[in-house]
Amino acid sequence: MLHLWKYRCSRVLVCAALSFGLAGPAVGKPPKEFSMFFGQRVQICQGCHGAPPSLPHSDSASRIVATGAATKSGAEMRKLMGSKRLGVAMELVLADPDLTDDKLETIRLYLVKVRDGDAPAALEFPQTQVGATSEPLVVTIVNERAARDPPATVASIRITGDYAMAPGGTCSANGPFKGESSCVVNVRFAPKSKGTRSGRLEFLFAPTPGLTPKARVTKLTGVGVLP
């Protein structure tokens, strides 16, 4: 009976969430799918996903990303159905035809951002002469955790290829990074030879008890031209 009660509550909230569509959230604010599907029943979710001890006071997504299961795709979750690795309530919810893989993907991507932070997937520089240096472009890094969570720490910021950090940025390694906020890294392009030049900007949140972030990557591309 307890499982059925959980399912009935879940189903009502899920259906309500899906009627809102897929509008993107503000920084630190979860998408409506998450708020209605998980956010109202944090304690139930913790039964499988845990509550990271490093985030003891938060009622945001941060409380249920302690395990990789919270960031599996809809297809991966459905493969676990019937394997005794999902609770009965969750299996029933996943069987709801209204909860599509696209909507589960919206939730998954948000959870990844909460765990790892967020940044643009790619940044393209204008053509620059070999031996010269471009004007800096900005990469904005966002901490999607709730403001009430303990601040994250940026463990490292690394830039590869014919690219380098320029002055004036506000991101710094090993300093506190408050939830629902952002910082910027200024990047310059200095091609060493002609043609397309590729690089990466990687940033990594420091691990804390119950949370092991992965590096977020912005791909950098530009074209070097001869003078």
C-alpha positions in Angstrom: 0.0 0.0 0.0 2.8 2.4 0.8 4.3 1.9 -2.7 0.9 2.5 -4.3 0.5 5.7 -2.2 3.9 6.9 -3.4 3.0 6.1 -7.0 -0.4 7.9 -6.8 1.3 11.0 -5.4 4.0 10.8 -8.0 1.6 10.4 -10.9 -0.4 13.5 -10.0 2.7 15.6 -9.7 4.3 14.2 -12.8 1.2 14.9 -14.9 1.0 18.4 -13.5 4.7 19.0 -14.3 4.4 17.8 -17.9 1.6 20.2 -18.7 4.0 23.1 -18.2 6.2 22.3 -21.2 10.0 22.5 -21.3 10.8 26.2 -20.6 14.3 26.6 -19.3 14.8 27.5 -15.6 16.6 30.5 -14.2 20.0 29.9 -12.7 19.7 27.7 -9.6 16.0 27.1 -10.3 15.1 23.6 -11.5 12.9 23.0 -14.5 9.2 22.5 -13.7 9.5 18.8 -14.6 12.0 18.4 -11.8 10.2 20.6 -9.3 6.9 18.7 -9.6 8.4 15.2 -10.1 11.2 15.2 -7.5 11.1 18.5 -5.6 7.9 17.9 -3.7 9.0 14.4 -2.5 12.6 14.8 -1.6 12.5 12.2 1.2 11.0 9.6 -1.1 13.7 10.2 -3.7 16.4 9.9 -1.1 15.4 6.3 -0.5 17.3 5.4 -3.7 19.4 8.4 -4.5 20.7 9.4 -1.1 21.3 12.8 0.5 24.9 13.9 0.1 26.2 14.7 3.6 28.0 17.7 2.1 24.6 19.3 1.4 22.7 18.6 4.5 20.3 21.6 4.5 19.2 21.8 0.8 15.8 20.8 -0.5 16.9 21.3 -4.1 18.2 18.8 -6.6 21.5 18.7 -4.8 20.1 16.2 -2.3 19.5 13.4 -4.8 22.5 13.4 -7.1 24.7 11.2 -4.8 24.4 8.3 -7.1 24.8 7.9 -10.8 21.3 6.6 -11.1 20.0 10.1 -10.8 21.7 11.1 -14.0 20.9 8.0 -16.2 18.9 8.5 -19.4 15.3 7.4 -19.7 16.4 4.4 -21.8 18.9 3.4 -19.1 16.3 3.7 -16.4 13.8 1.6 -18.3 16.4 -1.1 -18.7 16.6 -1.3 -14.9 12.8 -2.0 -14.6 12.1 -5.4 -13.2 15.8 -5.9 -12.2 15.0 -5.2 -8.5 17.3 -2.1 -8.8 14.3 0.2 -8.9 11.6 0.6 -6.3 8.1 -0.5 -7.3 6.8 3.2 -7.2 9.5 4.3 -9.6 8.8 1.4 -12.0 5.2 2.4 -12.1 6.0 6.0 -12.7 8.4 5.1 -15.6 5.6 3.0 -17.1 3.4 6.1 -17.4 3.1 6.9 -21.1 3.0 10.6 -20.3 6.5 10.5 -18.9 8.5 10.4 -22.1 12.2 9.9 -22.5 12.5 13.6 -23.7 11.0 14.8 -20.4 13.2 12.5 -18.4 16.1 13.9 -20.4 15.2 17.4 -19.2 15.5 16.2 -15.7 18.7 14.3 -16.3 20.5 17.3 -17.9 19.5 19.5 -15.0 20.8 17.0 -12.4 24.1 16.8 -14.3 24.4 20.6 -14.2 23.7 20.6 -10.4 26.4 18.0 -9.9 29.0 19.5 -12.3 28.1 23.1 -12.9 27.3 24.4 -16.4 29.1 26.1 -19.3 28.7 26.6 -23.0 29.3 23.5 -25.1 31.4 25.4 -27.6 33.0 28.7 -28.4 34.2 29.8 -31.9 36.8 32.5 -32.4 37.1 34.8 -35.4 39.9 34.2 -37.9 43.2 35.4 -36.4 46.6 35.9 -38.0 49.3 33.4 -37.0 51.5 35.0 -34.4 48.8 37.5 -33.3 46.4 37.3 -30.4 42.6 37.7 -30.7 40.4 39.8 -28.5 39.2 37.7 -25.5 35.9 35.9 -25.6 33.9 35.1 -22.5 33.0 31.6 -21.1 30.4 31.8 -18.4 30.5 29.1 -15.7 27.3 28.7 -13.7 26.7 27.0 -10.3 23.2 25.6 -10.6 23.0 24.4 -7.0 20.6 26.2 -4.6 21.9 29.4 -2.9 21.2 27.8 0.5 23.7 24.9 -0.3 27.2 25.2 0.9 29.3 26.9 -1.8 31.0 24.8 -4.4 34.7 25.0 -5.0 36.3 25.1 -8.5 39.1 22.6 -8.2 40.7 23.5 -11.5 40.3 25.5 -14.7 42.4 24.3 -17.6 42.8 25.6 -21.2 44.5 23.6 -23.9 45.6 24.2 -27.5 46.4 27.7 -29.0 44.3 29.3 -26.3 45.0 31.0 -23.0 43.3 32.7 -20.1 43.1 36.5 -20.4 43.0 38.9 -17.5 39.7 40.2 -16.2 37.9 37.0 -15.4 36.0 36.4 -12.2 36.4 32.6 -11.8 39.2 31.4 -9.6 40.3 27.9 -8.6 40.1 26.9 -5.0 37.8 29.8 -4.0 34.1 29.5 -2.9 31.5 29.5 -5.6 28.0 30.3 -4.3 25.0 28.5 -5.7 22.7 30.4 -8.1 25.6 32.5 -9.3 28.0 32.6 -12.2 31.6 33.6 -13.0 33.4 34.3 -16.2 36.7 33.1 -17.8 38.2 35.4 -20.5 39.9 33.3 -23.3 42.3 34.5 -26.1 43.2 32.7 -29.3 46.8 32.9 -30.5 47.2 30.5 -33.5 50.7 29.0 -33.9 50.0 27.8 -37.5 47.3 28.2 -40.2 44.1 26.2 -40.4 41.5 25.2 -37.8 42.9 25.1 -34.3 41.1 23.2 -31.6 41.3 23.4 -27.8 39.3 22.9 -24.7 38.4 24.8 -21.6 37.8 22.4 -18.7 36.6 23.3 -15.2 36.0 20.9 -12.4 34.1 21.3 -9.1 36.0 19.8 -6.1 34.4 16.6 -4.7 32.6 16.7 -1.4 31.2 13.8 0.7 28.5 12.2 -1.4 29.2 14.2 -4.6 31.8 13.4 -7.2 31.6 15.9 -10.0 32.9 15.4 -13.5 34.7 18.0 -15.6 32.6 20.3 -17.8 34.2 21.0 -21.2 33.8 24.0 -23.6 35.2 23.1 -27.0 37.3 26.0 -28.4 37.8 26.4 -32.2 39.3 29.1 -34.4 41.1 29.5 -37.7 44.7 30.7 -38.0 45.5 32.6 -41.2 48.8 33.7 -42.7 49.6 37.4 -42.5 
